[in-house]
Structure formats: structure tokens, C-alpha cells
Amino acid sequence: MEQNTLKRRGVGLIGSDPDLASPGYTLYAPLAGNGRVDLVALDGTIAHQWQLPYRPGRHARILADGSLAYNGTTLAREPLFAMWRKYSGGSMARYDHAGAQLSEFRDDLQHHDAHHYDDGSVLYAAVQALTGADAARIQGGVPGTEADGVVWSDVIREVGPDGALRWEWRAVDHLDPAEFALQPHYWREHWPLINSVHPLGEHTVTASLRSVSAVILIDRRTGEVTTLADRNTLAQQHHATPLADGKILVFDNGTFRTGESVTYSRVVEIDPATKAVGWSYQDSPREAFFTPFMGGAQRLPNGNTLITEAAFGRIFEVTPQRRICWEYVVPSFTEYPDPDTAQVFPGISNAIFRAYRYQEQELPWLR
């Protein structure tokens, strides 16, 4: 009998309703894979595959010219703390459909998200060290859990196609440590743990702050912050993405949700004007859909939403009426290829960070 619980429940294509599903191909990168990126058709078959020089520094995305933007883990630095090996990156590169590198920008302090613009610019999250009084200013978390006395604090940077720095925002300069305190269960090694960054118009950046359970809007001209949602609305959320109508789509993980004793994940739309939650999706029963970390949501051209239940490699699509019309479980189960990471995070995994759906016309080399 199969001993891996996820495999035993079924992998690959679980179900599909072609009349309701948004056409196209789904892209994902197994986190413990050694640089493999898969593109899957609606029937569950592999339509294309890349083999890249680094394991994922979280995810891959297709750009307007059909190239693959991929954040890779370089392992170029000694681990800053135990979790660093899990979500560090370093290489922000573009590849053609055959896997040849077209460009690369390196920052070995980059982690989680990097948004690649079509012109070759990159907006990304990184860290800087806070020590002494600066580290002591950070509030909350488990006492004494700094990384050898250091609190690693987030920085958002944007670089041009030539790698020149265009813009920088430092959390320690613009966030009130009392208002954005670490939640009590979090170690104090990383604050506020930015796991997604995305441009919103010319002058605004949307960022998700996991370890303080907040989504913020940053004014690029002043650095000032507007809180879109805090821990009264969200819990350990990921992937805050602007929609065409101005709302923000968020994957709300639900770990340590305020006022709730049952853990469950959901996807929500938040209106920046009112900060109210509008459309949302959660399973029935609600605890049947839950990933404690990672996760993503993409609004598709037909109005459906592609959802990544990341820790368990599950990708599924729901209609605006919340009907599931496509479901796929990543069949690739591997151990982390680098010994340092495998020692801290042992065993096999089919986890992914997030997935994206692309229409055939966005993949000209596939025809």
C-alpha cells in the first residue's frame, strides 16, 4: 500500500470540466525539484518542460514575449538562519523555451518574490541585517529567537534592465514596529517577511507581509504606507495581486486566524477604497482547503480563479460561482537536492509556491 498520504489520495489530473475551465496551460515549479519547470495541458499531460541551473527560488512566470522569468536559488551564501534555505533566491533570470539563459540579475539576499517586467526590469524583496538597538525596536515574536542577535529586515528594490538600482524601500524606515509587530508564535529572525510584491499603477507597490499578517500599499514617491488589511482580516497571507477593476486578490492562508479555532484557507478580493472583502472562496467544509504556508491565486480571462494549495502541490480552478472545474495534483515528489536544505526539511515533497495559467497565444513557441 502507498505510504505517502498525498500520493495515496491521487496525483496528476483529478478532474476537469472543459466547458467551464479557462483554456490554456498551467505552469509550476516543484520546490524540491532540481530546476524542473512543468507546463501542463488541461488534460493533465506535460506540454513542455524546462531544466534550469538552479532549484526554484519560489516560482516561474511567462512574460509577454514568451520567455520564462524564473527565480532560482543560488545557495551562494551561508544560511542566514534555518528557514533561509527554504525560501532564499538570488538569481532572477529569463530563459527561452529551450532553457537557454537570456539575462540574469543576481542579489544573494533576495527571497520569495521577484516581479519581472516585460522590459527586463525586476521588482523584488530582499533582506538587510538589523542589530543592537535597531533589532530591539522590532516588537513581538518569540523572545530570544533572533538569528545570533540579528533581525533580518525586508527591503524592496527595483532594478532596470542593466541592473542599476532605480528604487529602494526599507521596512525599518517606513513601518511602525508597534503597528506591525510580529505575531506571537513567530521567531524574531525575519521581519516583516514580505512574500509578494507587485506594481499597482505607476506610483504604488502592493506587498504582502506574512509574519505580521498585513497587506500594504507603498507610495513609491514618499515610501509612505497604507494598510489594506491587517490580522483582523487576514492570517499569514500570500500573493497580493491587483485586478483589472482595482481590487486586490489575496491568498489568505488562515494560520493563527484572529478569532478562529479552526484553520482554513480562502481566497479573497479586497477593495482598496473601502478595505472591505468582496468575493471570496473557501471550501465546504472550510477546513478541507488549507495550506499553512505559501499559496497563490490568479484571476483568469474568463473570470475564473486559479488557486494554488501550495504545500500539497494542489492546483484547482473555480468559477465566479465557486464551482470547481479543474483540479490537478503535482505528481513530482522529490527531496531537496542540496544537503543543507534536505537536513532541515527532510523527506519528499510535491510542494510548489504558486502556479499560473497561460493561453496558447501567450506561448508562441508551443505551436
Disulfide bonds with the S-S distance in Angstrom:
none
